[in-house]
Amino acid sequence: MDAKIINPFLEATINVLKTMAMLDPTPGKAFVKKDTVAHGDVSGIIGITGDAQGSMSISFSESCIKAVVQNLLGMPVTEINDEVRDAVGEITNMICGDARRRLDADNIHLQAGTPTIVSGKGHSITHINDGPRIAIPFDTSSGQFVIEVAFNK
Amino acid sequence: MDAKIINPFLEATINVLKTMAMLDPTPGKAFVKKDTVAHGDVSGIIGITGDAQGSMSISFSESCIKAVVQNLLGMPVTEINDEVRDAVGEITNMICGDARRRLDADNIHLQAGTPTIVSGKGHSITHINDGPRIAIPFDTSSGQFVIEVAFNK
């Protein structure tokens, strides 16, 4: 897995958050993960099959997801509730779908499962796979989130 | 989604834990989930595509996963560390693979992504899908775990 696969996820993330939540996230440097742990307060996870077998996650800090969902729904969000979890599912689906369309153009065809949402203060996410795991941290005016993409070799 | 899909996951779970960890888990009554929350201290999540699009999770209490991994590795387990997370990944893969083989025999063909592991005391898991979500709680002599399977209609 290289830039050919990771860049579409980066572009999809920026596109979806800009379009859906009027947020303009700034990507940090993507890095290959050596340790196992990404932390977040709420995460969306989706499995990927097809030309590559893997998984994608997006983990938000509580302040960041509250701002995202507030922009999305146009109303204040005070806690991580079912509406927030549904929104994280929708965002996870949209980022994965957008990235898959971009990869289709490069003749890499992926399918995706349905998203699973994890909530719990400071939980950690570990992708179990045979190939590299790439993390891309993003900054927003309301805090951080991180995308992780992992594929088997 | 009905017993035709859920039973192979139930049978696969008992088979994998018996074979790998010499545990004989007792299944409780499977139920359709109406609320969104399953709790665990460590969970394995895997995405599913093919004839049905969905996700599967297995969530262990800390006492239960320690006993499982202790039996698996033949040495004491004192904390949820990388070895435990790898073992949860392996268990998730094996249950999903075993269930898929059973479903193949019924002419239902599924593919699976790679597993993602969540750790964090009392985190919650929510499957986002259009169809039913089925939970099967299991009891062991060392505590509980729960399997959840969710598919789109």
Interface residues (C-beta under 8 A of the other chain):
Chain A: T36 S43 I45 I46 G47 I48 T49 G50 Q53 G54 S55 S57 D82 R85 D86 G89 E90 T92 N93 Q111 A112 G113 T114 P115 T116 I117 V118 S119 G120 K121 G122 H123 S124 I125 T126 H127 I128 N129 A150 F151 N152
Chain B: T36 S43 I45 I46 G47 I48 T49 G50 Q53 G54 S55 S57 D82 R85 D86 G89 E90 T92 N93 Q111 A112 G113 T114 P115 T116 I117 V118 S119 G120 K121 G122 H123 S124 I125 T126 H127 I128 N129 A150 F151 N152
